[in-house]
Amino acid sequence: HAGSGVSMSVEDGDVAGLGRPRQARWTLMLLLSTAMYGAHAPLLALCHVDGRVPFRPSSAVLLTELTKLLLCAFSLLMGWQAWPQGAPPWRQAAPFALSALLYGANNNLVIYLQRYMDPSTYQVLSNLKIGSTALFYCLCLQHRLSARQGLALLLLMAAGACYAAGGLQDPGNTLPGSPPAAAAGPMPLHITPLGLLLLVLYCLISGLSSVYTELLLKRQRLPLALQNLFLYTFGVLLNLGLHAGGGPGPGLLEGFSGWAALVVLSQALNGLLMSAVMKHGSSITRLFVVSCSLVVNAVLSAALLRLQLTAAFFLATLLIGLAVRLYYGSH
């Protein structure tokens, strides 16, 4: 990566080899994705009615998948991305069923994990998925990380844990906690043995789903919109089944507000941006985007939810900056 500065690029690093318009497009895409990831939790908090989310989480996930599917179909119909010559390659759709299954399993595991640990413990320990993603990235894609890059990822994990442990604080509450924890009052730190086992499973599935999807997107010579069409078709079918099997509860759109619609739209657009990052960049680039979004999350939480930034937040920001510099800086 000689002389690349600190830009994150196509194929996991440098943008120096790209022309200026493409370099600007790539940078804008990463910045937009970082902003959308960071805005997710604060926007969700703005949806709360009497301290809780008024709609079914499965409704939000299903509507997000449906929005992504419709945007991909629209993009292909409008001819923004070329349809491949000859017969539609439906056989190439099958591997995306596993991707949808892995993502679906993880989305549901997140909900179950909350039963066996408090939100702060979950936020801190879920940073282990950075390590599991790097592990699968090296094993499945035969990429070797230098000692410098390995150290950068360890710093990224430390930054996430540091932020989750106390990056934000409710002014009316002396104990630090993440926004959901702060809103409900402090909960004692705890995790059960089953919770720890499920968390390890969550981190492994998270890393595997990310790297497996990257492998599919890169290996197939198909337009990204068509690959996304395959992925989100399976995603919609899976989540439709999960929503229907969730038992009686609020209707699909019950409890939805303007803020909730914004959550769904931003999540859908971010999903599409992330698939472009995975096809043209890498799962590691995605990790850096997610980590950098902590800064956006904290600033928005401070502005919208009146939460205070703590010393842990500034330390986490410093660690993220250092990790980006180490991983993408000139060697």
Residue pairs with C-beta under 8 A, 6 or more apart in sequence:
1 13
1 14
1 328
1 329
1 330
1 331
2 330
2 331
3 16
3 330
4 13
4 14
4 15
4 16
4 328
4 329
4 330
5 16
5 328
5 329
5 330
6 324
6 325
6 328
6 329
7 14
7 15
7 16
7 23
7 27
7 328
8 15
8 30
8 281
8 285
8 288
8 289
8 324
8 328
9 15
9 16
9 17
9 18
9 26
9 281
9 285
9 328
10 17
10 18
10 22
10 26
10 280
10 281
11 280
11 281
11 282
12 143
12 281
12 282
12 284
12 285
13 327
13 328
14 328
15 23
15 26
15 27
18 26
26 280
26 281
29 273
29 276
29 277
30 277
30 285
30 289
32 269
32 273
33 270
33 273
33 274
33 277
33 289
33 293
34 289
34 292
34 293
34 296
35 293
35 296
36 266
36 267
36 269
36 270
36 273
36 293
37 270
37 289
37 290
37 293
37 296
37 297
38 293
38 294
38 295
38 296
38 297
38 299
38 300
39 266
39 296
39 297
39 300
40 263
40 266
40 267
40 270
40 297
41 178
41 179
41 180
41 297
41 301
42 179
42 297
42 300
42 301
42 304
42 305
43 259
43 262
43 263
43 266
44 53
44 263
45 179
45 180
45 183
45 301
45 304
45 305
46 259
46 304
47 53
47 54
47 55
47 257
47 259
47 260
47 263
48 54
48 183
49 255
51 183
51 184
53 255
54 250
54 254
54 255
54 257
55 250
55 253
55 254
55 255
55 256
55 260
56 243
56 246
56 249
56 250
56 252
56 254
56 255
57 111
58 239
58 242
58 243
58 246
59 243
59 250
59 252
59 253
59 254
59 256
60 260
60 263
60 264
60 267
61 107
61 239
61 242
61 243
62 236
62 239
62 240
62 242
62 243
62 252
63 252
63 264
64 264
64 267
64 268
64 271
65 232
65 235
65 236
65 239
66 236
67 264
67 265
67 268
68 228
68 232
68 235
68 268
68 271
68 272
69 229
69 232
69 233
69 235
69 236
71 268
71 269
71 272
72 225
72 226
72 228
72 229
72 232
72 272
73 229
75 81
75 225
76 83
76 223
76 225
76 226
76 229
80 225
81 223
81 224
81 225
81 226
82 223
83 223
83 226
84 222
84 223
84 226
89 222
92 220
92 222
92 230
93 230
93 233
93 234
95 216
96 216
96 227
96 230
96 231
96 233
96 234
97 234
98 212
99 209
99 212
99 213
99 216
99 231
99 234
100 231
100 232
100 234
100 235
100 237
100 238
101 234
101 238
102 205
102 208
102 209
102 212
103 209
103 235
104 235
104 238
104 239
104 242
105 205
106 202
106 205
106 206
106 209
108 242
109 198
109 201
109 202
109 205
110 202
112 198
113 122
113 195
113 198
113 199
113 202
114 122
115 195
116 191
116 192
116 194
116 195
116 198
117 125
117 190
117 191
117 192
117 195
117 199
118 181
118 187
118 188
118 189
118 190
118 191
119 177
119 178
119 180
119 181
119 187
120 164
120 165
120 177
120 178
120 181
120 187
120 189
121 189
121 190
121 191
122 199
123 160
123 164
123 165
123 178
124 160
124 161
124 164
124 165
125 161
125 191
125 196
125 199
126 160
126 164
126 199
126 202
126 203
127 156
127 157
127 160
127 161
127 164
128 157
128 199
128 200
128 203
129 202
129 203
129 206
129 207
130 153
130 156
130 157
130 160
130 287
130 291
131 153
131 157
131 203
131 207
132 203
132 204
132 206
132 207
132 208
133 206
133 207
133 210
133 211
133 283
133 284
133 286
133 287
134 145
134 150
134 153
134 207
134 284
134 287
135 207
136 207
136 208
136 210
136 211
136 212
136 283
137 143
137 145
137 207
137 211
137 282
137 283
137 284
138 144
138 145
140 211
140 212
140 215
141 211
141 214
141 215
141 282
143 282
145 153
146 331
148 326
148 327
148 331
149 326
149 327
151 326
152 322
152 323
152 324
152 326
152 327
153 284
153 287
153 323
153 327
155 319
155 320
155 322
155 323
155 326
156 287
156 288
156 291
156 319
156 320
156 323
158 319
159 291
159 294
159 315
159 316
159 317
159 319
159 320
159 323
160 291
160 294
160 316
162 312
162 315
162 316
162 319
163 294
163 298
163 312
163 313
163 316
164 178
165 176
165 312
166 176
166 177
166 310
166 312
167 176
167 294
167 298
167 309
167 310
167 312
167 313
167 316
168 176
168 177
168 178
168 179
168 182
168 298
168 301
168 302
168 307
168 308
168 309
168 310
168 313
169 175
169 176
169 177
169 182
169 307
169 308
169 310
170 177
170 182
170 183
170 307
170 308
171 306
171 307
171 308
173 182
173 185
173 186
175 186
176 310
176 312
177 186
177 187
179 301
179 305
179 307
181 187
182 307
191 199
207 283
210 278
210 283
210 286
211 283
213 231
213 275
213 278
214 278
214 279
214 282
214 283
216 227
217 224
217 227
217 275
217 278
217 279
218 279
220 227
224 275
224 276
224 279
227 275
227 279
228 272
228 275
231 275
243 252
274 286
274 289
277 285
277 286
277 289
278 286
284 327
288 323
288 324
288 327
288 328
291 320
291 323
292 320
292 324
294 316
294 317
294 320
295 317
295 320
298 309
298 313
299 309
301 307
302 308
302 309
